[in-house]
Amino acid sequence: MNVSVATNPPASIAGNRRSAQRAATRARLFDETVKEFKARGFAETEIEVITERVGVSRGAFYVHRG
């Protein structure tokens, strides 16, 4: 009996996981952005505060919110 053990998930599963992670990151960024706008107003909101709370880079902020 030849049993194959997959160490990597199929591309469709991995793609779905990445898609879910992107959606979750985008949602967290949106939620934190709204909180900051409410707390500080648009003009006083700093991207660094949002990215620090969400745990992403400034580049990721622009990719998701761009």
Backbone as JSON Lines, residues from 0, in Angstrom:
{"i":0,"aa":"M","n":[0.84,-1.17,0.0],"ca":[0.0,0.0,0.0],"c":[0.89,1.24,0.0]}
{"i":1,"aa":"N","n":[0.68,2.1,-0.96],"ca":[1.46,3.32,-1.08],"c":[0.62,4.48,-0.55]}
{"i":2,"aa":"V","n":[1.04,5.04,0.57],"ca":[0.31,6.14,1.19],"c":[1.1,7.42,1.0]}
{"i":3,"aa":"S","n":[0.44,8.39,0.46],"ca":[1.07,9.69,0.25],"c":[0.61,10.65,1.33]}
{"i":4,"aa":"V","n":[1.56,11.34,1.93],"ca":[1.24,12.32,2.96],"c":[1.52,13.7,2.39]}
{"i":5,"aa":"A","n":[0.49,14.48,2.31],"ca":[0.64,15.83,1.76],"c":[1.17,16.76,2.85]}
{"i":6,"aa":"T","n":[2.25,17.45,2.54],"ca":[2.8,18.4,3.51],"c":[2.28,19.8,3.26]}
{"i":7,"aa":"N","n":[1.83,20.06,2.06],"ca":[1.27,21.35,1.71],"c":[-0.18,21.17,1.28]}
{"i":8,"aa":"P","n":[-1.05,22.06,1.7],"ca":[-2.44,21.92,1.27],"c":[-2.57,22.2,-0.22]}
{"i":9,"aa":"P","n":[-3.59,21.66,-0.84],"ca":[-3.81,21.96,-2.26],"c":[-3.93,23.47,-2.47]}
{"i":10,"aa":"A","n":[-3.59,23.9,-3.66],"ca":[-3.57,25.34,-3.96],"c":[-4.91,26.0,-3.67]}
{"i":11,"aa":"S","n":[-6.0,25.3,-3.94],"ca":[-7.31,25.91,-3.71],"c":[-7.56,26.18,-2.23]}
{"i":12,"aa":"I","n":[-7.11,25.27,-1.38],"ca":[-7.29,25.46,0.07],"c":[-6.38,26.59,0.55]}
{"i":13,"aa":"A","n":[-5.13,26.58,0.1],"ca":[-4.2,27.63,0.5],"c":[-4.68,28.98,-0.01]}
{"i":14,"aa":"G","n":[-5.21,29.01,-1.23],"ca":[-5.73,30.26,-1.78],"c":[-6.92,30.77,-0.99]}
{"i":15,"aa":"N","n":[-7.78,29.87,-0.57],"ca":[-8.93,30.27,0.25],"c":[-8.48,30.81,1.6]}
{"i":16,"aa":"R","n":[-7.45,30.2,2.17],"ca":[-6.93,30.66,3.46],"c":[-6.35,32.06,3.31]}
{"i":17,"aa":"R","n":[-5.56,32.28,2.26],"ca":[-4.99,33.62,2.04],"c":[-6.09,34.65,1.8]}
{"i":18,"aa":"S","n":[-7.1,34.24,1.07],"ca":[-8.21,35.15,0.81],"c":[-8.92,35.52,2.11]}
{"i":19,"aa":"A","n":[-9.11,34.55,2.97],"ca":[-9.75,34.8,4.27],"c":[-8.87,35.7,5.13]}
{"i":20,"aa":"Q","n":[-7.54,35.48,5.1],"ca":[-6.63,36.32,5.87],"c":[-6.65,37.76,5.37]}
{"i":21,"aa":"R","n":[-6.68,37.93,4.04],"ca":[-6.76,39.28,3.47],"c":[-8.03,39.98,3.92]}
{"i":22,"aa":"A","n":[-9.13,39.26,3.87],"ca":[-10.42,39.84,4.27],"c":[-10.4,40.21,5.75]}
{"i":23,"aa":"A","n":[-9.82,39.37,6.58],"ca":[-9.76,39.65,8.01],"c":[-8.87,40.87,8.29]}
{"i":24,"aa":"T","n":[-7.74,40.96,7.6],"ca":[-6.85,42.12,7.77],"c":[-7.55,43.39,7.33]}
{"i":25,"aa":"R","n":[-8.21,43.34,6.19],"ca":[-8.93,44.51,5.68],"c":[-10.01,44.94,6.69]}
{"i":26,"aa":"A","n":[-10.73,43.99,7.25],"ca":[-11.78,44.31,8.22],"c":[-11.19,44.93,9.48]}
{"i":27,"aa":"R","n":[-10.07,44.38,9.97],"ca":[-9.45,44.94,11.17],"c":[-8.95,46.36,10.9]}
{"i":28,"aa":"L","n":[-8.35,46.58,9.72],"ca":[-7.9,47.92,9.37],"c":[-9.07,48.9,9.3]}
{"i":29,"aa":"F","n":[-10.15,48.47,8.7],"ca":[-11.33,49.32,8.59],"c":[-11.86,49.67,9.98]}
{"i":30,"aa":"D","n":[-12.0,48.67,10.83],"ca":[-12.53,48.89,12.18],"c":[-11.66,49.87,12.97]}
{"i":31,"aa":"E","n":[-10.35,49.67,12.92],"ca":[-9.44,50.57,13.65],"c":[-9.45,51.97,13.07]}
{"i":32,"aa":"T","n":[-9.57,52.07,11.75],"ca":[-9.63,53.38,11.12],"c":[-10.87,54.14,11.56]}
{"i":33,"aa":"V","n":[-12.0,53.47,11.6],"ca":[-13.24,54.11,12.04],"c":[-13.12,54.55,13.5]}
{"i":34,"aa":"K","n":[-12.54,53.69,14.34],"ca":[-12.35,54.05,15.76],"c":[-11.5,55.31,15.89]}
{"i":35,"aa":"E","n":[-10.41,55.37,15.11],"ca":[-9.53,56.54,15.17],"c":[-10.24,57.79,14.65]}
{"i":36,"aa":"F","n":[-10.99,57.67,13.57],"ca":[-11.73,58.82,13.06],"c":[-12.7,59.35,14.1]}
{"i":37,"aa":"K","n":[-13.38,58.44,14.78],"ca":[-14.35,58.85,15.8],"c":[-13.65,59.49,17.0]}
{"i":38,"aa":"A","n":[-12.5,58.94,17.38],"ca":[-11.79,59.43,18.56],"c":[-11.03,60.73,18.29]}
{"i":39,"aa":"R","n":[-10.38,60.84,17.13],"ca":[-9.49,61.96,16.87],"c":[-9.94,62.88,15.74]}
{"i":40,"aa":"G","n":[-10.84,62.4,14.93],"ca":[-11.22,63.15,13.74],"c":[-10.31,62.79,12.58]}
{"i":41,"aa":"F","n":[-10.77,63.08,11.4],"ca":[-10.04,62.7,10.19],"c":[-8.64,63.32,10.14]}
{"i":42,"aa":"A","n":[-8.57,64.62,10.38],"ca":[-7.3,65.34,10.24],"c":[-6.24,64.91,11.24]}
{"i":43,"aa":"E","n":[-6.63,64.44,12.4],"ca":[-5.68,64.07,13.45],"c":[-5.35,62.58,13.49]}
{"i":44,"aa":"T","n":[-5.99,61.8,12.65],"ca":[-5.75,60.35,12.62],"c":[-4.4,60.06,11.99]}
{"i":45,"aa":"E","n":[-3.62,59.19,12.64],"ca":[-2.29,58.82,12.15],"c":[-2.29,57.35,11.72]}
{"i":46,"aa":"I","n":[-1.78,57.12,10.54],"ca":[-1.72,55.76,10.0],"c":[-0.89,54.86,10.9]}
{"i":47,"aa":"E","n":[0.17,55.39,11.46],"ca":[1.04,54.58,12.32],"c":[0.29,53.99,13.51]}
{"i":48,"aa":"V","n":[-0.62,54.75,14.08],"ca":[-1.41,54.26,15.21],"c":[-2.28,53.08,14.77]}
{"i":49,"aa":"I","n":[-2.9,53.22,13.63],"ca":[-3.77,52.17,13.11],"c":[-2.96,50.91,12.81]}
{"i":50,"aa":"T","n":[-1.85,51.07,12.09],"ca":[-1.05,49.89,11.7],"c":[-0.46,49.2,12.92]}
{"i":51,"aa":"E","n":[-0.07,49.98,13.93],"ca":[0.48,49.37,15.14],"c":[-0.58,48.53,15.85]}
{"i":52,"aa":"R","n":[-1.79,49.05,15.96],"ca":[-2.87,48.32,16.63],"c":[-3.25,47.05,15.88]}
{"i":53,"aa":"V","n":[-3.23,47.11,14.56],"ca":[-3.62,45.95,13.76],"c":[-2.45,44.97,13.61]}
{"i":54,"aa":"G","n":[-1.22,45.48,13.72],"ca":[-0.05,44.63,13.6],"c":[0.37,44.4,12.16]}
{"i":55,"aa":"V","n":[0.23,45.44,11.33],"ca":[0.66,45.36,9.94],"c":[1.57,46.55,9.63]}
{"i":56,"aa":"S","n":[2.25,46.46,8.51],"ca":[3.14,47.54,8.09],"c":[2.33,48.66,7.42]}
{"i":57,"aa":"R","n":[2.99,49.8,7.26],"ca":[2.37,50.92,6.55],"c":[2.06,50.51,5.11]}
{"i":58,"aa":"G","n":[2.95,49.75,4.5],"ca":[2.72,49.26,3.14],"c":[1.47,48.41,3.05]}
{"i":59,"aa":"A","n":[1.29,47.54,4.04],"ca":[0.08,46.69,4.05],"c":[-1.17,47.54,4.19]}
{"i":60,"aa":"F","n":[-1.07,48.63,4.97],"ca":[-2.2,49.54,5.1],"c":[-2.61,50.05,3.73]}
{"i":61,"aa":"Y","n":[-1.64,50.51,2.96],"ca":[-1.95,51.07,1.64],"c":[-2.43,50.0,0.66]}
{"i":62,"aa":"V","n":[-1.92,48.79,0.78],"ca":[-2.39,47.71,-0.1],"c":[-3.86,47.43,0.17]}
{"i":63,"aa":"H","n":[-4.23,47.39,1.44],"ca":[-5.61,47.05,1.8],"c":[-6.56,48.23,1.75]}
{"i":64,"aa":"R","n":[-6.08,49.42,2.03],"ca":[-6.95,50.58,2.09],"c":[-6.75,51.51,0.91]}
{"i":65,"aa":"G","n":[-5.62,51.37,0.22],"ca":[-5.15,52.2,-0.85],"c":[-6.13,52.94,-1.62]}
